[in-house]
Amino acid sequence: MIKASDFGEDFLWGVATAAAQIEGATNTNGKGLSIWDTFSKRSGKIKKGHSTQAGCDFYHRYIEDIALVKTLGFKVFRFSIAWSRVLPFGKGQINPVGVAFYHNVIDECLKQGIMPYVTLYHWDLPEELSKNGGWTAFGINVAFNEFVMLCAKTYGYKVKNWIVINEPFGFTSLGYMLGVHAPGETGLTNFFSASLHTAIAQADGGRILRAEVSNANIGTTFSCSEIIPYTQSDADLLASKRVDCLMNRFFFEPTIGMGFPTA
């Protein structure tokens, strides 16, 4: 039987959340709408008609929730910053109450002896940016850089562990190619455009954090899948290679400086 001690003394055990899934308070204290706030209101898109409006009510219960994390013995709490809570329109106007909320969350983590790991983007694009194409539009990178800079300058002296983007294949494929996640767009053209701009955002976000946050640990989160050919026929081998390229290499190779795969 595997034991926690088998992972070594320096292995960090933690819990992870996403703002759109847990915070609730979608229209509270100046927060702007996200694409999940609007997508969840579309008929038939979410099972049983659930929405982001309440979630786990983390916005109001973060103190007791973080206390539960401590009670469970975890040393790390990974959470994401809702872009539209700090920048209601995705850029420009800053919401000071939203900014203060994440200060409070971070401070509570530190008070409880828990290391905050901050994810900058966990799929909840501000709705106002989606109206102009969202991740399919080149302008998204300018807005994303503004968001990253705000977070780095605001929280960087307290937070040293950062995740730039959560599972880029997930939201680009499900949200921009298959249309089953927010914002509900479809087609390969949208998928490739969104993936390109996401790769640029990964790089830009990392550079901004590196420049603005001293001693930062900067990473990202990939949802990699093992691709195995059905048989060893040439057709199946080629198909598995293409799927691996689309689901895995297309995302992590640019991040590690290899550029986009050509085959």
Secondary structure, 3 states (H helix, E strand, C coil): CCCHHHHCCCCCCEEECCHHHHCCCCCCCCCCCEHHHHHCCCCCCCHHHCCCCCCCCHHHHHHHHHHHHHHCCCCEEEEECCHHHHCCCCCCCCCHHHHHHHHHHHHHHHHCCCEEEEEEECCCCEHHHHCCCHHHCCCHHHHHHHHHHHHHHHHCCCCCEEEEEECHHHHHHHHHCECCCCCCCECHHHHHHHHHHHHHHHHHHHHHHHHHCCCCEEEEECCCCCCCCCCCCHHHHHHHHHHHHHHHHHHHHHHCCCCCCCC
